[in-house]
Amino acid sequence: MAQTSAGTGIPSTLDASSKARLWAVVLAACAGQFLVVLDVSVVNVALPSMRRTLALSESGLQWVLNAYTLTFAGLMLLGGRAADLFGRKAVFLTGLALFTAASFAGGLAQEPWHLLAARGVQGMGAAILAPATLTLLTTSVPEGSARTKAVATWSAVGAGGGAAGGLVGGVLTDTLSWRWVLLINVPVGALVLVAAAVWLTESRETRVRRLDVPGALLVTLGLGAVAYGIVRTDTAGWTAPSALGPLFAGLAMLGLFVAVEARSHEPLVPLRLFRRRAVSSANASIFINGLATFAMWYFLSLYTQNVLHYTPLQAGFAMIPHSLSIVLGSKSAPYLMARIGDRALAVTGTAMAGLGYVWQSSVHTGGGYAATILAPGVLMALGAGLAATPLATIATATKDPGEAGLLSGLFGTGRTMGGALGLAVLSTVAAARTDGHENPVALADGYGTAFRTGAVVLAASVLFMLFALPRRTEPETVVGEVGEVGEVGEVGEVGDVEGTASEPARATE
């Protein structure tokens, strides 16, 4: 087994120039992932300040997050495929440039719609950028323990970006303005852009195909409509046409998306991928987990500021242990996976997070930091970190380099899609519990109900994973379907180009 440097996934047996190239790949991938995930969470602490400055409504506050996450989730598959077809470096740079420009526009927003539009464009840039970051790793780092450690580093940096967002957002909001939670991306993005342009080398799939833009639009609009319909139920009720209309329209568009993909010669999501137990079960698992875990930062930020009256800076510092815990979980995962297996660790981490949610549901107006925020938060974050790496490893295992971006995008889409819809559902649950009251007692009761609902979701995820995830998963390719243009048949050719023979799909019990 190849030795690696400092746990990053860089094999120590490589010569100096190869090491330098892989270091550049790992650093660029991790920097891009950090920015993308940071912007999911960095606005959480700034939300109350944004609401006061721009006169945002409660539902508008949700859309500061969901405008980003829904475009991010819906277009990520397109971004992943684009990385395979047009070159990982080119797509990485394009996504980073768009993300940086939208951050600048959002930081200058003067009206609510300015901010929401900028967040939507940010999500588009992130959807292009994020799959390319993981694809750069999975196509550049040798398979085996080196790649597992590199993916763990990428997961830890991403998790750290999501968790550090609270502290970064708090510091910037308190010392400067909420606008700087977006403007800070501009110098950082520009620096990474220049470094990546100089150090990264281009790689792409040799076959030329079209992108499935109609499929991407259908899944994005469908998810957006479903989320909007869920949010509308808070004020209009579940039977109101203003809520049912978007819900049914969104479900219809998602159904049409599946029909389009089944008939497309070059689908955005080749449905044959879901015949692989590892792919389908791991993506379903991360979707279910995302329904609960994404909203953790949102509700903790609102609880600390709206109920406990923390300043944004205090709220950010309060969640530093959460940040460290989720990074610790992600970085510990490869060692635990080698000892107890991927499935066992994913189940254990999810169960741990669920117990944390049960504990966190006891929030109240007189809550102390240690018992009400620190202990349950660390349990939630550590469990989420432990579960993420094994699920990512299972979902993206493949011997076909041409599928790397697609599988990465599919996994990211499942996680982010679950997060966006989960935020809409749990926010609606919390709002229904408060019944329009905004005093600390009512708000704490609403947040507690949301956490209890999240615990139920995570319990369901544990049961699902126990039955659905394979006990042992190895990299898969699908053969025997030559002639299905744009789906299978290219596996052998890609293998020839890369010098790797294709092998039959294999997921063992």
N, C-alpha and C positions, 0 to 999 in steps of 0.2 A: 504494500500500500504506500503510495507516494506521500512523503512528508510535506507539510505546508508551512508557510511562513506566517507566524503570529496569528494563526487561526483565521486568516483572511481567505484562504482557498488558493493562494499562490504556491504552486509546487516548488519546493526548495531545490529540486534537481534541475530546473531549467537554467539555461545560460542567461547572462546579464541582460541582453537585449530582449529576450522573450519575457523575462521577469518584468522589465520596464514596461513592455507593452501591456501585459496583463494587469500590472498595477494601474496603468492609465485607464484600462477598461473598468476595473473594479471601482476606482475612485469616481470616474464619470458616472457610472451606473448608480452608485450610492448617492452621489450629490444630486442627481436628477430625481431619484426616488425620494430623497429627503425633502426637496422643495415641493414636490407634488403632494406628499402626505402632510407636510407641515401646513399647507394651505387648506387642508380639510379641517384642521383643528385650531389653527392660529387665530381664527376669527371668533372662536367660542367665547373667550374671555372678553373680547371687544364687543360682543353683541349688545349688551345694555347701553354702551356708549354710542354705538351705531344707531340704535333705536331712538335715543334722545336727539341726536344731531339731525337725522334724516326723517324723523317722525314716522318710523316704520311701525306697522301693525304687528300683532303677535304672529299672525300667519306669514307676514312679510319677513319676519325674523327667521322663520324656518327656511324660507326660500333663499336667504343669503347663503345657507349651507346647501340646500337642494338644487339651486341653479347650477352650482359647481358639480355636485356629486352625480346628478342625473345626466348631464352632458358628458361628464367623465365616464360614467358607467356605460351609457348608451353608445358612445363612439370609441370605446377602448378596443373593441374587437376590430374595428376598422383600422385603428392605429397599429394594433399588433400585426395585422396582415400587411399593412403598408411597410412596416419594418422589414418583413421578409422579402417583399417584392421590390421595393425601391432603394433598399440599403439601410442598414441599421444606423449608420452614422448620419446620413442625410435626414432620416426621419427624426432621430434624436435632436439634431440641431434645429429642425423646423418646429418641433413641438416646444422646445425650450424657448425659442424666439417668440412664438405666439403667446406662450404662458407669461413671459416677462413683459411683453407689451400690454397684455390685458391687466396685469398687476398694476402697471403704471396708470392705466385708465381708471381702474377701480379706486385707487388711492386718491384720485382727483374728483370722484363722484360728488355731484351737488344735489341730485334727486334720487329717490329710492330706485327708480328704474335704471338710472345710470349704473348704480352699484350692482343690481341684479344682472344687467346685460354684461357688465364686465366679468362678473363671476361665471356667467355662462360661457363666455369666450375663454376664460381661464380653464374651465373644465374641458373645453375642446383641446386646448394646448396640452393639458395634462393627459388627455386620452391618447394623444399622439406620442407624448413623451414616455409615459409610464411603461407600456409594454416593451418599448425599445430598451429600457434600462435592464429589465430581466432577460430579454433576448440577448443583449450584449454579453451577459454572464453565461447563459446556457449554451451559447454557440462559441464562446472563446475559452472558457475554463474546462480543462479535461474532465471527463465523466468520472464519477466515483466520489471519494471523500473530499477531494479538492473542490468539486462543484457543490457538494452539499454544504461545505463550510462557506463558500462564496455566497450561496443563496441565503445561508443563515446570516451572514454579515449584511447582505442586502435587506433581509427581513428586519434585522435589528435596527439598522439605520432608518428604515421606513417607519418602524414602530417608534423609534426615538423621535423622529420628526413629528409623528402624530401626537406623542405625549409631550414633547418639548414645546409644542405649539402653545400650550397653556402658559408656560413661563415666558416665552418670547412675546406672546400677545399681551400678557400682563405688564411686562416691563415697558413695551412700546406704547401701550395705551396710557399708562400712568405717567410716563416721563415725556412723551411727545404727543401722540394723538392716535386714535384708532386707525387713521389713514396709513400710518406707518406699518401696520401689520400686513398691508399689501405692498407699500412702496419699498419695503426692505428687500423684496424679491428682485428688484430692478438691478442694484449693483451685484448681488450674488449671482443672479441669472446671467448677467453680462460676463462676469468672470468665468463661470463654468462654460459658457458658450465659446469664449475665446480659447480656453484650455482644451475643450473637446475638439474644436476645429483643428487645433495643432497636433494633438496627440493621438486621437482615435484614427484607426484605419477602417476603410469601408468594407462591408461584406453584405452580400445579398443572395437571394435564391436566383439561379440562372434562368429559370423559366419566366416568361413575361405573361402576366395575366391582368385582368381588369379588377378593380375593387368593386365590391357590392355596396354601392352608395345607397340604393333604395332600401336594402336590408338595414343599414345603419340608421337611416332616418326613421324607418318604421319602429325599430326597437327603442330609439331615443324618445320619439313622440309618444309611443305607447306607454313607456315607463313614466314619462312626465305627466301624462293624462291620468294614469292610475294614482300617482302620488297626489296630484291636485284634487282628484275626487275624494281621496281619503282625508285630506286636510279640510275640504269643504264640509265634511260630515260634522265637524266640530261645531259650526255655527248653523248649518242648514238641516242637519239630521241625515240619517242613512236613507230615508225614503224621498228626500227632496230631489227634483229633477236636476238642480244645479250640482248635486253630488253624484247622482246615478249616471247622468249624462257623460261626464268625463270618465267615470269608472268603466262603463260599458264601451265607450269609444276607445279607451286605452287597451282594454282586453281584446277588442276586435282587431286593433292594430297589431298587438302581439301575436294573435292567432294568424293574421295575414303574414306577419314576419315569418312564422314557422312554415306556412304554405309556400312563400316565396323561396325560402332556403331549400325546401325539399325539391323544388323544380329548377333551381338555378344551376347552370353549368359551372359557375364559379362562385359558390355561396360564401357569404361572410362567415357563417358557422356551418361547416359540413356536418350534417346531422349524424353521419356514420361515426363521428368521434364519440358520441354518447353511447355507442354500443360497447365501449370499453368501460368496464365496471369502475376502474380506478378514476377515470376522467369524470364520469357522470356522478359518482358518489362523492368525490372530493369537492367538486364544484357545488353540488347541492349542499354539502356540509358547510362550506364557507359562506354560502348564501344565507343559510339559517343562522349561523353564528353572527353574520353581519347585521341581521335584523335586530339583534340585541346590543352587540358590543360597540357599534359605531356611536350610539346615542349616549354612551356612558359619559363622555367628555362634555357633551352638550348639557346634560342635566346636572352634572357636578358643578359646572361653571355657573349655571343659573342658581343652583341651590346655595353655593357659597356667597354669591353676591346679592341675590334677592331675598334670601331667608336669613343667612348669618351676617349679612352686611359687610362682607369682605370687600376691600378695594380690588381693582383688577390685578394689581401687583401681588397682593396677598393671595388672591385666588390662584395666580400662576405659581407662586411658591408652594402653595398647599398641594399642588399636584406633581411636584418634583419626584416624590417617592413612587408615584404611579409610573412616571417616565422611566425611572431606573428599573422598576419591576418588569415592565413589558420588554425592555431591552435585555434584561437578565434572562427572561423566559425564552426569548428568541435565540440568544447566543448559547443557552444551555441545551437547546433542543437537539442539535446533532449528536451530542454525546448520549443523551437519553434515548434517542431514536435507535442508536446502535445497540443499546442494551435491552430495551423493552419493546422496540418496534414502532413503526409509524402510527399504526392505528391506535395502539394502547396509549401513546403519548397524546394524540389528538383528543381521544376520549377523556383522558385524565385532565388535560388542560381545560377543556370545555366544562367539565364537571366542577373544576375548581372555580372557574369564572362564574358559573351558576350559583355556587354557594356564596360567592362574594356579592352577587346581585341580591340574594335573599337577605344578607346582612345589611346591604346598603339601603334596602327598602324601609329600614327603621328610621330614616331621616325625620327630624323634627326641629322645632324652632330653638330648642335649647341644646342642640347637639354639640358635643365637644369634638375637637379636631381628631384626637387619637382614636376614639371609638366610632365616630360617625363618618369620618372621611378617610383617615389614614389606613386603618386595618382592613375595612371592606374593600377600599380602592386598590390596595396592594394585591389582595386576593384576586380581584377581577382582572387587573392588568397582568399579573404573573400568569394566570390561566390563559388569557388571550394570547400572550406571547408564546407560551408553550404549544398551543394548538396551531398557530399560524404556519410555522416552518414545516411540520410533517404534512399538513394539508397541501401546501404549495409544492412540496416534493412529489407527493402522490399525483397531483393534478397535472404537473408539467413533465412527468417522466416520458421520454420518447427517444427512439433511435433515429428519427427523421429530423435533421436540422431544419428542413423546410417548414416543419410544424411548430417550431419553437415559439415564434412570435404569436401564432394563433392560440396555442395553449396558454401562453402567458397572459394574453389579452382576455381569454375566456375566464381564467382564474380571477384576474383583477376585476373583470366585469361582474362576476358572481358576488365577490366580496363587497364591491362598491354599490351595486344594485341593491343588495340586501340592506346595506347601511342606509341608503337613501329612503327606501320604502319603510324600513324599520323606524327611522326618525319620524316619518310622517305618521305612522301608526302609533308609536309611543307618545308622540307629542299630542296627538288627538286623544289618546287615553288619559293623559295627564290633564289636558284642558277640560275634558268631560268631567273629571273628578273635581276640579276647582269650580266648575259651573260659573265661570266668569269672574270669580272673586280673585283679587290679586294681593290679599293680605298674606303675611308670612305663614300663618297656620294653614291656610288653604293651599298655598303653593307647595309647602312641604308635603302635604297629603297627596297632592297631584304627582309630585316627583316620586314619592314612595310607591304609588300605584304603578307608575311607569317601570320602576325597577322590579317590582314583583312580576309584572307582565314579561319583562326581559328574562327573569329567572325561569319562567315557564317555557319560554322559547328555547333557552339553552338546555333545559331538561329534555325537551323534545329532540334537540340536536344530538344529545348523548345517546338516546335510544336509537336514533336513525343511524349514527355512525357504527354502533355496535353490530347492527345487522347488515349495513350496506357497504362499509369500507372493506376492501380485501385485506386479509391478514398480512400479506406480503405482496408488494407491487414492484415489478421490474419495468424498465423502459419498454414501450410498446410501439410497434408499427402495425399497420393493417395491410395484408396482402390478399391476393385472391379476388380482387375486385377491379382488375385492370379493365379500362374501357369506360369507367365512370369519370368523364372528363371533369377536372377541377377538384375531384375528391381523392380517389386513390388511383394508383397507376404511376404517379410521380415518385412514389417512395423509392423504388429501385433506382430511378434516374438520379435522384438527389443523393442516394447512397453512393452511386458511382462517382459523382462529382466530388463528394467529400471524402471518398475513399473508405466508406463504411458500408458494409453489407446490411441489407434489411433482414430483420428476423420477424417471425410471426408474433402476433400479439400474445401476451402472456400475463395474466393476473391470477395468482394462485391463492388458494384458501389457506 
